[in-house]
Amino acid sequence: MPAEPPAGPAAGTNAAALLLPTAREGGRTAEAVTSGHPASGPPVPSGRSGRPGRPGKAVALHPTAPGPGGADPGGTAPASRRPLLLLLSTATLVGSIAAAVRIGTADTGWGDLARALATRLGLDVAPLSPLVDSLIWDLRLPRVLMAALVGASLAVCGTVLQAVTRNALADPYLLGVSSGASTGAVAVVVLGIGASTLGVTGGALVGALLSFALLLVLLRRTGLDSVRIVLTGVVVGQLLTALTSLILMASADADTTRAVTHWLLGSMAPARWDTVVVCAVVTPLGLAAAWLCSSALDGLAFGTDTAASLGIGVRRTRMLLLVVTAALTAVAVATVGAIGFVGLIVPHGVRFLVGPLHRVLLPYAALAGAVFLVWTDALARIAFAPREVPVGVITALLGVPLFLLVLRRRGEL
């Protein structure tokens, strides 16, 4: 493996903005980009942060998105086309939300949706029957909007954690927050702890935040090294999962166990306007905080040493990003339960299409996650109608083959 530090763009170039996923493990060829045009460079070591490049140089290494032979596996959208692509993605999300509101066991038309919205806006239109109006406004629209918000949150969390931990398998539940939320919800439902004041959602949120606090306590002395974050998160998650199982086995009856299990698999059925409002506040704030750290995420994807050489406060940035992802995950899980694979496969798919720069990747990941979960929830509603399948089951059934496809396209399977 070569010992020389990799060459990069000329001095004065903003290194943090030029990182691209063009290196393979084992020291394959890396590329650095100047003004959007790749220039070949010598092989670079991977699997660890390695030595930082010479002053003013950028190292082209991203551990989560390499392609065969060190090439970017997907085409990065040209900068001139990104506004159009963003507009099309946003229109796709809006159209998906509108179409998903119509989907269900009871048939509703586009006109019904338009009249329900017009009535809320105070326009002079013929009102719908109370049953249809309640179906659209009180049940379906909050549910679909919740699916979009949760999908965006999980996709952003997965994108951030894959860069922070330099682990392609990182997802929003890596920190043990989901297990803590499950424990909190089970404690409320089965043991009645705080049932009158917190409710299931409140108990899940408290459990998620306490599990994250436990993670930080365990990391207090060892630091926020990426490997320690992963290992400690797994330990905390396993501990709380065991505690949840113990509570269910010791205290719950069959009906309660069935209800809790359904919640643990994830469902949009509990979505109401009050919970939608909470997610509508938290999700944009979390996305904005992550996007403001996009250059730091590009550097962290290289490793601690390289990020520090770019002037990034590694520990402070990691702590901020962990808090952001924990808050987004906690609110999502407390509201609709644990929904897997969204935060794992969506970042990989979007990275394949638009490239690895996080200032571009994060907004597209949020949009793609929202669209993916909106349609997944619609499928969960109608696949076995009138019985509703937990949306987490559908995301797993779809996520496994999609993730295998991503691995195959990257040449890792």
HULIN-V763253 format. One record per residue. N is the residue number from 1. SS is DSSP state (H for helix, E for strand, - for the rest). PHI is phi as a letter, one per 20 degrees, with the letter a starting at -180 (* if undefined). NEAR is the number of other C-alpha atoms within 10 Angstrom. Layout:
<<N,SS,PHI,NEAR> <N,SS,PHI,NEAR>>
//
This chain:
<<1,-,*,10> <2,-,f,12> <3,-,d,10> <4,-,f,12> <5,-,f,18> <6,-,f,23> <7,-,e,22> <8,-,b,27> <9,-,f,21> <10,-,f,13> <11,-,f,12> <12,-,n,9> <13,-,f,16> <14,-,f,16> <15,H,f,24> <16,H,f,23> <17,H,e,18> <18,H,d,23> <19,-,f,26> <20,-,c,28> <21,-,e,29> <22,-,c,26> <23,-,c,30> <24,-,d,26> <25,-,f,18> <26,-,n,13> <27,-,n,16> <28,-,f,19> <29,E,f,21> <30,E,d,29> <31,E,c,29> <32,E,d,26> <33,E,d,20> <34,E,c,18> <35,-,l,8> <36,-,n,11> <37,E,d,9> <38,E,f,16> <39,E,c,13> <40,E,f,14> <41,E,b,17> <42,E,f,16> <43,E,f,23> <44,-,c,26> <45,-,f,24> <46,-,c,19> <47,-,n,13> <48,-,b,13> <49,-,f,17> <50,-,m,16> <51,-,e,18> <52,-,f,20> <53,-,f,17> <54,-,f,14> <55,-,g,13> <56,-,n,15> <57,-,e,23> <58,-,c,30> <59,-,e,31> <60,-,e,27> <61,-,b,29> <62,-,c,26> <63,-,f,24> <64,-,d,23> <65,-,b,27> <66,-,e,25> <67,-,c,20> <68,H,g,15> <69,H,m,16> <70,H,n,21> <71,-,e,19> <72,-,f,22> <73,-,f,21> <74,-,c,19> <75,-,f,11> <76,-,f,18> <77,-,f,13> <78,-,g,11> <79,H,g,12> <80,H,f,8> <81,H,e,9> <82,H,f,14> <83,H,g,11> <84,H,f,11> <85,H,f,16> <86,H,f,15> <87,H,f,11> <88,H,f,12> <89,H,f,17> <90,H,f,16> <91,H,f,13> <92,H,f,15> <93,H,f,20> <94,H,f,14> <95,H,f,12> <96,H,f,19> <97,H,f,23> <98,H,f,17> <99,H,f,17> <100,H,f,21> <101,H,f,24> <102,H,f,19> <103,-,e,17> <104,-,r,17> <105,-,f,11> <106,-,e,8> <107,-,f,9> <108,-,c,15> <109,-,d,11> <110,H,f,12> <111,H,f,10> <112,H,f,18> <113,H,f,21> <114,H,f,12> <115,H,f,18> <116,H,f,22> <117,H,f,15> <118,H,f,15> <119,H,f,16> <120,H,f,9> <121,-,e,9> <122,-,n,8> <123,-,f,10> <124,-,e,9> <125,-,c,11> <126,-,f,10> <127,-,f,13> <128,-,f,15> <129,-,f,11> <130,H,g,8> <131,H,f,8> <132,H,f,17> <133,H,f,18> <134,H,f,14> <135,H,f,16> <136,H,f,19> <137,H,e,18> <138,H,e,14> <139,H,d,18> <140,H,f,22> <141,H,f,23> <142,H,f,23> <143,H,f,29> <144,H,f,27> <145,H,f,25> <146,H,f,30> <147,H,f,30> <148,H,f,28> <149,H,f,26> <150,H,f,31> <151,H,f,29> <152,H,f,30> <153,H,f,31> <154,H,f,33> <155,H,f,32> <156,H,f,37> <157,H,f,34> <158,H,f,30> <159,H,f,32> <160,H,f,32> <161,H,f,29> <162,H,f,26> <163,H,e,25> <164,H,f,29> <165,-,e,23> <166,-,l,23> <167,-,c,16> <168,-,f,18> <169,-,e,15> <170,-,f,22> <171,-,b,24> <172,H,f,30> <173,H,e,28> <174,H,f,25> <175,H,e,29> <176,-,n,29> <177,H,f,36> <178,H,f,33> <179,H,f,30> <180,H,f,34> <181,H,f,36> <182,H,f,30> <183,H,f,27> <184,H,f,29> <185,H,f,32> <186,H,f,29> <187,H,f,22> <188,H,f,22> <189,H,f,21> <190,H,e,18> <191,H,e,14> <192,-,m,13> <193,-,f,16> <194,-,m,15> <195,-,f,16> <196,-,f,9> <197,-,d,10> <198,-,e,15> <199,H,m,17> <200,H,f,24> <201,H,f,22> <202,H,f,20> <203,H,f,25> <204,H,f,32> <205,H,f,28> <206,H,f,21> <207,H,f,26> <208,H,f,30> <209,H,f,23> <210,H,f,16> <211,H,f,28> <212,H,f,25> <213,H,f,15> <214,H,f,18> <215,H,g,21> <216,H,f,20> <217,H,f,11> <218,H,f,16> <219,-,e,16> <220,-,g,10> <221,-,e,8> <222,-,e,10> <223,-,n,12> <224,-,d,20> <225,-,f,16> <226,H,f,19> <227,H,f,12> <228,H,f,15> <229,H,f,22> <230,H,f,19> <231,H,f,13> <232,H,f,20> <233,H,f,24> <234,H,f,17> <235,H,f,16> <236,H,f,21> <237,H,f,23> <238,H,f,15> <239,H,f,15> <240,H,f,22> <241,H,f,18> <242,H,f,13> <243,H,f,18> <244,H,f,20> <245,H,f,14> <246,H,f,13> <247,H,f,15> <248,H,f,22> <249,H,f,12> <250,H,e,9> <251,H,c,11> <252,-,e,17> <253,-,e,11> <254,H,f,10> <255,H,f,9> <256,H,f,15> <257,H,f,18> <258,H,f,12> <259,H,f,11> <260,H,f,19> <261,H,f,16> <262,H,f,17> <263,H,f,26> <264,H,f,23> <265,-,f,18> <266,-,n,25> <267,-,b,26> <268,-,e,27> <269,-,g,20> <270,-,f,16> <271,-,f,21> <272,-,c,19> <273,H,f,16> <274,H,f,10> <275,H,f,19> <276,H,f,21> <277,H,f,13> <278,H,f,14> <279,H,f,22> <280,H,f,16> <281,H,e,11> <282,H,f,18> <283,H,f,25> <284,H,f,16> <285,H,f,14> <286,H,f,21> <287,H,f,21> <288,H,f,14> <289,H,f,15> <290,H,f,25> <291,H,f,20> <292,H,f,13> <293,-,e,20> <294,H,f,21> <295,H,f,22> <296,H,f,25> <297,H,f,29> <298,H,g,27> <299,H,f,31> <300,H,f,29> <301,-,f,27> <302,-,e,26> <303,-,p,28> <304,H,f,22> <305,H,f,17> <306,H,f,22> <307,H,f,22> <308,H,f,16> <309,H,f,15> <310,-,e,21> <311,-,n,11> <312,-,e,20> <313,-,f,13> <314,H,f,22> <315,H,f,14> <316,H,f,11> <317,H,f,16> <318,H,f,22> <319,H,f,13> <320,H,g,15> <321,H,f,21> <322,H,f,21> <323,H,f,17> <324,H,f,23> <325,H,f,26> <326,H,f,26> <327,H,f,22> <328,H,f,26> <329,H,f,31> <330,H,f,29> <331,H,f,28> <332,H,f,31> <333,H,f,29> <334,H,f,29> <335,H,e,29> <336,H,c,26> <337,-,n,30> <338,-,e,25> <339,-,d,28> <340,-,e,21> <341,-,m,24> <342,H,f,29> <343,H,f,29> <344,H,e,25> <345,H,e,26> <346,H,f,29> <347,H,g,31> <348,H,f,27> <349,H,f,19> <350,H,f,24> <351,H,f,26> <352,H,f,23> <353,H,e,16> <354,H,d,21> <355,-,n,22> <356,-,e,30> <357,-,f,21> <358,H,f,26> <359,H,f,17> <360,H,e,20> <361,H,f,22> <362,H,f,27> <363,H,f,21> <364,H,f,25> <365,H,f,29> <366,H,f,29> <367,H,f,25> <368,H,f,26> <369,H,f,28> <370,H,f,29> <371,H,f,24> <372,H,g,21> <373,H,f,27> <374,H,f,29> <375,H,f,19> <376,H,f,20> <377,H,f,26> <378,H,f,23> <379,H,f,20> <380,H,f,23> <381,H,f,22> <382,H,d,15> <383,-,f,14> <384,-,c,10> <385,-,g,12> <386,-,e,10> <387,-,f,11> <388,-,e,15> <389,-,e,20> <390,-,g,22> <391,H,f,29> <392,H,f,28> <393,H,f,18> <394,H,f,21> <395,H,f,21> <396,H,f,15> <397,H,f,12> <398,H,e,15> <399,H,f,19> <400,H,f,13> <401,H,f,12> <402,H,f,17> <403,H,f,17> <404,H,f,14> <405,H,f,16> <406,H,f,19> <407,H,f,15> <408,H,f,11> <409,H,f,15> <410,-,e,21> <411,-,m,13> <412,-,d,12> <413,-,b,9>>
//
